Amino acid sequence: MADIDVHLLDRGRIHADENFAVDTSVAATASNRNPDFEYVPYAVWNLVIDTPEATVLWDTGSHPNAAGYWPDALYEVFAHVDADEHDLAADLEGAGYGIEDIDCVVQSHLHLDHAGGLYQFEGTDTPIYVHEEELKFAYYSAKSREGSIAYVSEDFDRDLNWHVVHRERQLVEGVELLHLPGHTPGLLGALVDTEPPLLIAGDEAFFETNYREEQEMGASLLWGSRAWAESLRKLQDVERRHDATVLFGHDRNQIEAIDEDWPT
Ligand SMILES: [Zn+2]
C-alpha cells in the first residue's frame, strides 16, 4: 500500500430536480396524477490525492461565476447556488494546499460543474489529464449545436498543458485510472490505494441509488445507456475484488457524512 492521503474539498451545492439523477424517481400514476417533484441539493466536490510521487487534484468544480456564464436555460435547471462562495484556490487553502502545490490535475470529465476551475491553471505547465474521448466530445459539443450543452468552452478552451489519456493506466503509484463511458464518452474514475481502497465512481453514479439499485440517471445525463450499464458492472467488480469504498458523483448524504479520517 502506498502512503496516500485523500482530502475532500466540498465545493458547494447544485439545486435540481431529483429526476435528473434518478430516472423517474417521481412519476405520475393513475392514482396520483400530480405528484410533488423533489427539488434537492446535489453535492459538488473535488479531491486532493496526496501521494509520495505527486499531489493530484481530482476535478476543479464549477466556475465561481457559474450563474453568470453557464447557459441560462441550463442554470435554471441546475443552479449552483453557492458557486461564488467556492473559489477553487480558497477551498484548496482550507485543506492546506495552494494551487502551486498541485502537481497534476485529473478531469474526470469536462462538464461545467467539473471543469470550471481550470482557468486557475492557465499558462502553467501543470499537466491536466483528460480522456481522449472526453476532450474530443467536449470540443464537439461546445463548438457546435451537437453533443451536450453541459460543456462550456470558457471552461476548457484555454492555454492548458493537456495530457491525453488514451487507455486505462496508472497515473502515479497507487492511483489507477478507469475509463467509465456512460454519463459521458470519456468519463474517468479511479482506484486509489488507500486503506480501505477508494473507488472513485464519480458521475457514473450521481447518487448511491444509481449504483446500488442500478437505476439509471435521467436521459439528459446519459450519453450512452448500454455503456453506462457496462461501466457499472466494471465498478461493482472492482469494488468486490478490492473491498473498496465507493465515492459517488453528487451524493450529498455521502459527502456530508465524510469525516476527517475518511477513507481510512
Ligand atoms: Zn457532475
Residues whose N, C-alpha, C, O or C-beta is under 5 A from the ligand:
A	BS01	ZN	D113 D203
